[in-house]
Amino acid sequence: MSQRIGIIGAGISGLSAAQRLIAAGHAVDLFDKGRGPGGRMSTRRERINDTAYLFDHGAQYFTVRDPRFVSQVEHWVQHGLAARWPDAGPDAFVGTPMMCSPLAHLCERFGVRFGTRITAITGAPSAWYLRAENETFGPYAQVIVAIPSEQAADLLTPWAVDFAQTARAHPSQPCWTTMVSFSEDPPDLAPVMRIPGPVLAWVANNAAKPGRAKTSAWVLQATPDWTAAYIDLSREDAAAPMFAAWQALVSHPLPQPVLLKAHLWRYARTGEGVDSLLYNKALGLGLCGDWLKGPRVEAAWLSGLELAEALLAA
Ligand SMILES: Cc1cc2nc3c(=O)[nH]c(=O)nc-3n(C[C@H](O)[C@H](O)[C@H](O)COP(=O)(O)OP(=O)(O)OC[C@H]3O[C@@H](n4cnc5c(N)ncnc54)[C@H](O)[C@@H]3O)c2cc1C
């Protein structure tokens, strides 16, 4: 029998769950507080004068190992939504032409309601309501919470205290990310640098990814420790020391950037996971996301799929 299911969070885990449930004949409503698709796989657009600069400022690439994800990504590749990025490793892929592209495609198909932050789950089992700032949605036979653990804990507290406790016990690490563009890229810079810290962990040339415009777009990611130590910096104050740390790693002087902007991912990378998913059949409440399976795009997608399978089996 077809059920009406509400999903909070349209990152890759929520979309993966939605895709499986819709394929099984259920009616799914998806809500996301963000203005556009992607969650932590989103792509940031910055404009200076007439030039648009695009940065995959969250996930940099994804691995494709599990046979279920292999067939999903093969489908994306066939439709021009993903491609290999050998610079990052032999099994590394990216969304094309932007990291968020495969998710944007799914969001459009499923009619995600963006700009809608769910602030409470109300009602009762089999007739749940999702409360947003000015509106309430429902009733839903089942609700899926597909958001970072810290944010999930608050929503779950009145209904599933055990799930909320588990979520609180699995916090994520933050990540300062700085986006840099030059009027012309300096020569001889590696497309990818993996760095052991202490400030930076990763530097990558977004324009070196497949399917991108050649507009200069570099992404610098700080280590979790450095980010935690400087989490209270303003965005302006975080960008400068990260750029200086990059300069210290390269042999020639970097030009003056035309764009230098930092973004704080407060809940960036999770630990190695809990149990793939959490589902309470009696309540009709389920949780998925990377924090349940591992700090990777692939794990988040699998967590969503496995939660949907658990719902269908129930
Ligand atoms: C800087 C950074 C670098 C990374 N690098 C890599 C990498 O190279 N490779 C890799 O595999 N992984 C990487 N990751 C991890 C990867 O991005 C995540 O594991 C994955 O995207 C998580 O997907 P998700 O669906 O679980 O969560 P999210 O993508 O966070 O999706 C959750 C969604 O829920 C929404 N939301 C939250 N609260 C609410 C609410 N109350 N109401 C409505 N909507 C809400 C959010 O807006 C968001 O869109 C990186 C992450 C970051 C931040």
Ligand as a Chemical Component Dictionary entry (heavy atoms), coordinates in Angstrom:
data_LIG
# 
_chem_comp.id                   LIG 
_chem_comp.type                 NON-POLYMER 
_chem_comp.pdbx_formal_charge   0 
_chem_comp.three_letter_code    LIG 
# 
loop_
_chem_comp_atom.comp_id 
_chem_comp_atom.atom_id 
_chem_comp_atom.alt_atom_id 
_chem_comp_atom.type_symbol 
_chem_comp_atom.charge 
_chem_comp_atom.model_Cartn_x 
_chem_comp_atom.model_Cartn_y 
_chem_comp_atom.model_Cartn_z 
_chem_comp_atom.pdbx_ordinal 
LIG C1  C1  C 0 34.362 20.435 3.316  1  
LIG C2  C2  C 0 33.912 19.019 3.049  2  
LIG C3  C3  C 0 34.690 18.175 2.272  3  
LIG C4  C4  C 0 34.270 16.872 2.016  4  
LIG N1  N1  N 0 35.015 16.096 1.193  5  
LIG C5  C5  C 0 34.540 14.873 0.827  6  
LIG C6  C6  C 0 35.214 14.115 -0.164 7  
LIG O1  O1  O 0 36.200 14.561 -0.769 8  
LIG N2  N2  N 0 34.709 12.864 -0.457 9  
LIG C7  C7  C 0 33.579 12.386 0.131  10 
LIG O2  O2  O 0 33.145 11.281 -0.201 11 
LIG N3  N3  N 0 32.920 13.103 1.053  12 
LIG C8  C8  C 0 33.353 14.334 1.412  13 
LIG N4  N4  N 0 32.671 15.090 2.319  14 
LIG C9  C9  C 0 31.526 14.477 3.026  15 
LIG C10 C10 C 0 30.269 14.445 2.164  16 
LIG O3  O3  O 0 30.022 15.704 1.614  17 
LIG C11 C11 C 0 29.112 14.028 3.053  18 
LIG O4  O4  O 0 29.436 12.769 3.650  19 
LIG C12 C12 C 0 27.772 13.847 2.330  20 
LIG O5  O5  O 0 27.551 14.860 1.377  21 
LIG C13 C13 C 0 26.677 13.833 3.396  22 
LIG O6  O6  O 0 25.397 13.712 2.794  23 
LIG P1  P1  P 0 24.114 13.726 3.738  24 
LIG O7  O7  O 0 22.936 13.581 2.861  25 
LIG O8  O8  O 0 24.304 12.727 4.818  26 
LIG O9  O9  O 0 24.131 15.156 4.467  27 
LIG P2  P2  P 0 24.054 16.636 3.868  28 
LIG O10 O10 O 0 24.727 16.726 2.551  29 
LIG O11 O11 O 0 24.542 17.529 4.954  30 
LIG O12 O12 O 0 22.505 16.864 3.628  31 
LIG C14 C14 C 0 21.640 17.252 4.662  32 
LIG C15 C15 C 0 20.676 18.291 4.124  33 
LIG O13 O13 O 0 19.723 18.569 5.145  34 
LIG C16 C16 C 0 19.429 19.939 5.136  35 
LIG N5  N5  N 0 18.933 20.250 6.488  36 
LIG C17 C17 C 0 19.598 20.239 7.671  37 
LIG N6  N6  N 0 18.767 20.522 8.687  38 
LIG C18 C18 C 0 17.543 20.717 8.126  39 
LIG C19 C19 C 0 16.262 21.038 8.674  40 
LIG N7  N7  N 0 16.062 21.206 9.992  41 
LIG N8  N8  N 0 15.209 21.176 7.820  42 
LIG C20 C20 C 0 15.385 21.012 6.479  43 
LIG N9  N9  N 0 16.586 20.712 5.917  44 
LIG C21 C21 C 0 17.638 20.561 6.736  45 
LIG C22 C22 C 0 20.730 20.621 4.759  46 
LIG O14 O14 O 0 20.481 21.876 4.149  47 
LIG C23 C23 C 0 21.341 19.615 3.775  48 
LIG O15 O15 O 0 21.040 19.934 2.420  49 
LIG C24 C24 C 0 33.052 16.403 2.562  50 
LIG C25 C25 C 0 32.258 17.273 3.314  51 
LIG C26 C26 C 0 32.668 18.567 3.546  52 
LIG C27 C27 C 0 31.759 19.516 4.304  53 
# 
loop_
_chem_comp_bond.comp_id 
_chem_comp_bond.atom_id_1 
_chem_comp_bond.atom_id_2 
_chem_comp_bond.value_order 
_chem_comp_bond.pdbx_ordinal 
LIG C1  C2  SING 1  
LIG C2  C3  SING 2  
LIG C2  C26 DOUB 3  
LIG C3  C4  DOUB 4  
LIG C4  N1  SING 5  
LIG C4  C24 SING 6  
LIG N1  C5  DOUB 7  
LIG C5  C6  SING 8  
LIG C5  C8  SING 9  
LIG C6  O1  DOUB 10 
LIG C6  N2  SING 11 
LIG N2  C7  SING 12 
LIG C7  O2  DOUB 13 
LIG C7  N3  SING 14 
LIG N3  C8  DOUB 15 
LIG C8  N4  SING 16 
LIG N4  C9  SING 17 
LIG N4  C24 SING 18 
LIG C9  C10 SING 19 
LIG C10 O3  SING 20 
LIG C10 C11 SING 21 
LIG C11 O4  SING 22 
LIG C11 C12 SING 23 
LIG C12 O5  SING 24 
LIG C12 C13 SING 25 
LIG C13 O6  SING 26 
LIG O6  P1  SING 27 
LIG P1  O7  DOUB 28 
LIG P1  O8  SING 29 
LIG P1  O9  SING 30 
LIG O9  P2  SING 31 
LIG P2  O10 DOUB 32 
LIG P2  O11 SING 33 
LIG P2  O12 SING 34 
LIG O12 C14 SING 35 
LIG C14 C15 SING 36 
LIG C15 O13 SING 37 
LIG C15 C23 SING 38 
LIG O13 C16 SING 39 
LIG C16 N5  SING 40 
LIG C16 C22 SING 41 
LIG N5  C17 SING 42 
LIG N5  C21 SING 43 
LIG C17 N6  DOUB 44 
LIG N6  C18 SING 45 
LIG C18 C19 SING 46 
LIG C18 C21 DOUB 47 
LIG C19 N7  SING 48 
LIG C19 N8  DOUB 49 
LIG N8  C20 SING 50 
LIG C20 N9  DOUB 51 
LIG N9  C21 SING 52 
LIG C22 O14 SING 53 
LIG C22 C23 SING 54 
LIG C23 O15 SING 55 
LIG C24 C25 DOUB 56 
LIG C25 C26 SING 57 
LIG C26 C27 SING 58 
# 
